[in-house]
Amino acid sequence: MKNSGKVFHAIIFVPILRCIRMGAKMYETKPYNVSEKWEARHAI
């Protein structure tokens, strides 16, 4: 059970952390573009 828990943790959290890091980089480099895209999505 302990091993399966580690595998489950890796499968779930590693991609999430990667997405968060990529999102943070994108937001830092292009905050205005991101905000415009979000506004467009919510407008639709």
MOLINTA-V268740 format. One line per field, one symbol per residue. ss: DSSP state (h for helix, s for strand, l for the rest). phi: phi as a letter, one per 40 degrees, with the letter a starting at -180 (. if undefined). burial: + if it has 24 or more other C-alpha atoms within 12 Angstrom, else -. Layout:
# MOLINTA-V268740
ss: ???
phi: ???
burial: ???
This chain:
# MOLINTA-V268740
ss: lhhhhhhhhhhhhhhhhhhhhhhhhhhhhlhhhhhhhhhhhhhl
phi: .ccccccdcccccccccccccccccccccbcccccccccccccc
burial: --------------------------------------------
